[in-house]
Amino acid sequence: MAQNGFDLSNARIPREEILPGGPARDGIPSIDAPKFVPPEAATFLRDEDIVLSVTHGQTTRAYPLRVLVWHEIVNDTIESEPVVITYCPLCGTGMVFTRKSGGKVRTFGVSGLLYQSNVLMYDRETESLWSQLKMEAVSGPAAGEKLRWLPSEHLTAKQWKAKYPSGQVLSTDTGYRRDYNSDAYADYFANDATMFPVHRTRKEFPAKTWVLGVIAGGKAKAYPIEQLPDGKVVNDIVGGQQLRVAFHKAERRPEVRDASDAAVPAVMVFWFAWQAFYPGTEVWRR
């Protein structure tokens, strides 16, 4: 069985639940040779725009969601560290991973397929499919290999520019003609309906309630954004690990750190998607 040209014969997820999202393979083109500009040159950015920010070594780069929404994947290298910046607008999820897996450096593209309404990426080296939220390869020669989730920051462009005046911003000079001034998913974000079928076994919240998803010690936990006290630290234990969780509402900035003050990967995500991939997730209550 194949879809969009991908061999699903060894799929580790139900093949009937791998659905075409509309575009063909690479119909949503990844950015493979990203260009960057200094903050003052990123005049297309609005103060309220959200960016994903990645710091490695002495370099910090911002990837605006208004650009990512048209490409979903950026293959980048920051100070010799190969990373992939991923964004699934259907789930609201921006996640960063190392491109090193199975002893190889991989380059990712958009397959045009979905699982649980979440983007399925593929690597061009083996044409294996990889699930963003499941964080592993789900078919092909790499099936079962894990993606290593890296910490990133989710915050407004205004706050990012103030925090990282010497940072770099992903340019709209992508090599593709796209309307980076438009919001392609405005209508989708404005209602609670999903475009594609999703298993909903947890119904504590409306489908598109924003939660902060965290995995620690092998355990998943969701923090409803509207319940987190603005700017105040919540001390919690997840999977036996001590965590300090905060959300700064004006900046739309979540922050999760462990007992050593190291950043812990976390993702802003619609509740329907988090509960679909992590049906046993704990839920933080105020």
C-alpha positions as MATLAB code, in Angstrom:
seq = 'MAQNGFDLSNARIPREEILPGGPARDGIPSIDAPKFVPPEAATFLRDEDIVLSVTHGQTTRAYPLRVLVWHEIVNDTIESEPVVITYCPLCGTGMVFTRKSGGKVRTFGVSGLLYQSNVLMYDRETESLWSQLKMEAVSGPAAGEKLRWLPSEHLTAKQWKAKYPSGQVLSTDTGYRRDYNSDAYADYFANDATMFPVHRTRKEFPAKTWVLGVIAGGKAKAYPIEQLPDGKVVNDIVGGQQLRVAFHKAERRPEVRDASDAAVPAVMVFWFAWQAFYPGTEVWRR';
ca = [
       0.000    0.000    0.000;
       1.326    3.455   -0.898;
       0.103    7.015   -0.562;
       1.671   10.065   -2.190;
       4.370    7.652   -3.346;
       5.317    6.470    0.166;
       5.504    2.767    0.979;
       3.276    2.109    3.999;
       3.747   -1.663    4.118;
       5.526   -1.543    7.492;
       3.543    1.347    8.982;
       3.580    1.447   12.783;
       0.294    3.380   12.868;
      -3.053    2.312   11.321;
      -2.656    2.748    7.568;
      -6.306    3.670    7.170;
      -5.692    6.650    9.447;
      -2.925    8.079    7.259;
      -4.873   10.619    5.249;
      -4.032   12.936    2.353;
      -4.091   16.543    3.503;
      -4.693   17.952    0.020;
      -1.286   19.009   -1.319;
       0.900   16.422   -3.019;
       4.314   15.464   -1.728;
       6.341   18.692   -1.495;
       3.253   20.672   -2.524;
       4.040   22.548    0.674;
       7.728   23.201    0.025;
      10.237   22.965    2.843;
      12.880   25.669    3.128;
      16.218   23.955    2.596;
      18.521   26.957    2.141;
      17.176   29.458    4.674;
      18.336   33.059    4.610;
      18.383   35.335    7.630;
      18.288   39.055    8.283;
      18.998   41.145   11.404;
      15.948   42.131   13.476;
      15.891   45.724   12.174;
      15.690   44.436    8.594;
      12.728   42.145    9.314;
      10.221   44.880    8.514;
       7.570   42.327    7.558;
       7.259   41.272   11.214;
       4.439   42.734   13.293;
       4.864   43.166   17.035;
       2.172   40.592   17.782;
       3.518   37.951   15.378;
       4.627   34.717   16.989;
       8.086   33.358   16.314;
       9.818   30.135   17.224;
      13.253   30.946   18.559;
      16.204   28.562   18.674;
      19.514   29.238   20.405;
      22.608   27.140   19.847;
      25.971   28.306   21.044;
      26.143   32.058   20.517;
      23.521   32.117   17.758;
      19.794   32.763   18.167;
      17.417   32.524   15.231;
      13.723   33.384   14.954;
      11.392   31.523   12.609;
       8.142   33.516   12.208;
       4.966   31.464   12.075;
       3.733   33.700    9.253;
       6.526   32.180    7.133;
       6.385   28.666    8.572;
       2.676   28.360    7.829;
       3.515   28.288    4.098;
       6.397   25.809    4.404;
       5.943   23.827    7.655;
       9.594   22.681    7.626;
      12.922   24.518    7.677;
      16.090   22.450    7.375;
      18.803   24.501    9.008;
      22.263   24.243   10.547;
      23.119   26.447   13.523;
      26.797   26.542   14.444;
      27.363   23.093   12.906;
      24.266   21.654   14.590;
      21.764   20.335   12.011;
      18.216   21.111   13.133;
      14.743   20.975   11.639;
      12.113   23.532   12.557;
       8.618   22.117   12.098;
       5.164   23.675   12.253;
       1.762   22.036   11.864;
      -0.912   24.748   11.574;
      -3.708   22.201   11.978;
      -2.464   21.362   15.483;
      -0.832   24.718   16.227;
       2.417   22.925   16.967;
       5.876   24.394   16.458;
       8.594   21.907   17.406;
      12.348   21.762   16.825;
      14.375   18.572   16.467;
      17.923   17.597   15.703;
      18.322   16.271   12.150;
      20.657   13.589   13.423;
      18.938   10.218   13.741;
      20.168    6.677   13.388;
      23.691    7.903   12.859;
      22.643    9.985    9.863;
      21.937   13.642    9.185;
      18.542   13.827    7.527;
      16.797   16.395    5.377;
      13.040   16.595    5.793;
      10.179   17.448    3.480;
       6.382   17.680    3.746;
       4.751   14.429    2.661;
       1.258   15.854    2.103;
      -0.057   13.180    4.488;
      -1.538   13.516    7.956;
      -2.013   11.319   10.987;
      -4.439   12.501   13.662;
      -4.549   15.827   11.779;
      -0.816   16.225   12.400;
       1.829   16.673    9.721;
       3.747   13.633    8.547;
       7.215   14.624    7.425;
       9.521   12.452    5.365;
      13.269   12.233    5.147;
      14.754   12.420    1.686;
      17.486    9.916    2.486;
      15.160    6.922    3.084;
      11.655    8.280    2.298;
      10.502    7.198    5.729;
       7.503    9.038    7.187;
       7.946   10.807   10.526;
       5.208   12.027   12.867;
       5.816   15.453   14.393;
       3.832   14.969   17.618;
       4.653   11.277   17.962;
       8.295   12.266   17.403;
       9.304    9.121   15.557;
       9.426    7.492   12.149;
       6.181    5.614   11.495;
       6.988    3.882    8.184;
       9.852    3.106    5.848;
      13.416    1.956    6.575;
      13.688    4.281    9.611;
      10.422    3.086   11.223;
      10.726    3.171   14.999;
      13.603    5.642   15.153;
      13.004    8.582   17.477;
      13.339   12.299   16.900;
      15.212   14.180   19.629;
      13.104   17.136   20.697;
      15.069   20.324   21.339;
      14.054   23.294   23.507;
      12.786   26.362   21.660;
      11.030   29.557   22.631;
       7.531   30.564   21.510;
       6.983   34.314   21.892;
       5.915   37.531   20.206;
       8.192   39.225   17.704;
       8.232   42.345   19.872;
       9.533   40.435   22.881;
      11.991   38.444   20.779;
      13.531   41.592   19.267;
      13.928   43.102   22.725;
      15.483   39.936   24.119;
      17.725   39.122   21.156;
      18.757   42.396   19.455;
      21.689   40.590   17.822;
      19.605   37.624   16.690;
      18.736   36.526   13.174;
      15.268   36.353   11.587;
      14.247   33.926    8.856;
      13.858   35.990    5.700;
      10.855   35.975    3.383;
      13.389   35.554    0.566;
      12.647   31.840    0.454;
      12.830   31.223   -3.272;
       9.043   30.791   -3.408;
       6.241   33.204   -4.160;
       3.935   33.217   -1.162;
       1.807   35.901    0.470;
       3.640   36.104    3.776;
       1.408   39.009    4.814;
      -1.729   36.871    4.866;
      -2.961   34.468    7.529;
      -3.861   31.332    5.593;
      -5.479   29.633    8.590;
      -7.372   32.557   10.124;
     -10.786   30.934    9.639;
      -9.557   27.589   10.967;
      -8.175   29.166   14.136;
     -11.407   31.108   14.664;
     -13.605   28.057   15.325;
     -13.462   24.805   17.273;
     -13.865   22.422   14.324;
     -11.100   20.180   13.003;
     -10.585   19.533    9.278;
      -9.728   15.848    9.617;
     -10.855   12.957   11.828;
      -9.122   12.695   15.191;
      -9.631   10.139   17.975;
     -11.141   12.060   20.873;
     -11.090    9.984   24.033;
     -10.520   12.957   26.365;
     -13.154   15.682   26.396;
     -12.206   17.853   29.365;
     -11.804   20.876   27.069;
     -13.090   22.147   23.729;
     -11.059   20.763   20.822;
      -8.987   23.875   20.169;
      -8.252   24.835   23.742;
      -4.606   25.863   23.925;
      -2.519   23.729   26.255;
       1.196   23.566   26.926;
       2.362   20.020   26.278;
       5.317   18.630   28.221;
       6.912   15.183   28.394;
       9.215   14.407   31.321;
      10.355   11.068   32.653;
       8.291    9.386   29.958;
       5.074   11.016   31.191;
       2.952   13.536   29.287;
       1.215   16.480   30.912;
      -0.955   19.298   29.609;
      -1.163   22.751   31.169;
      -4.262   24.675   30.023;
      -2.951   28.098   29.076;
      -5.929   30.028   30.411;
      -5.536   28.406   33.828;
      -1.852   29.200   34.276;
      -1.299   32.272   36.457;
       0.172   35.086   34.394;
       3.946   35.203   34.810;
       3.980   33.151   38.000;
       5.957   29.946   38.362;
       4.067   26.708   38.945;
       6.175   24.070   40.659;
       5.244   20.578   39.549;
       6.537   17.017   39.321;
       6.112   15.098   36.049;
       7.502   11.608   35.590;
       9.486   12.040   38.790;
      11.144   15.216   37.518;
      10.787   18.599   39.179;
       9.594   21.250   36.750;
       8.976   24.974   36.943;
       6.265   26.039   34.510;
       5.226   29.588   33.655;
       3.277   31.407   30.975;
       3.726   35.108   30.232;
       0.446   36.082   28.595;
       1.350   39.443   27.069;
       4.319   37.803   25.355;
       2.498   34.534   24.603;
       5.607   32.927   26.037;
       5.600   29.599   27.875;
       8.616   28.604   29.909;
       9.491   25.207   31.360;
      12.681   24.516   33.314;
      13.950   21.611   35.355;
      15.538   21.557   38.803;
      18.924   22.528   37.327;
      17.328   25.526   35.554;
      17.840   23.911   32.133;
      15.174   24.555   29.494;
      12.768   21.655   28.946;
      11.118   21.184   25.524;
       7.453   22.176   25.539;
       4.885   22.878   22.840;
       1.839   25.084   22.475;
      -0.763   22.706   21.069;
      -4.499   22.349   20.565;
      -6.012   20.012   23.145;
      -7.529   17.709   20.492;
      -4.071   16.921   19.117;
      -2.309   16.448   22.446;
      -4.938   14.054   23.787;
      -4.944   12.109   20.489;
      -1.220   11.385   20.694;
      -1.037   11.161   24.482;
      -4.425    9.795   25.605;
      -3.079    9.088   29.092;
      -1.817   12.633   29.577;
      -2.110   14.195   32.981;
      -3.812   17.581   33.152;
      -2.677   20.346   35.469;
      -5.457   22.061   37.412;
      -5.246   25.352   39.195;
];
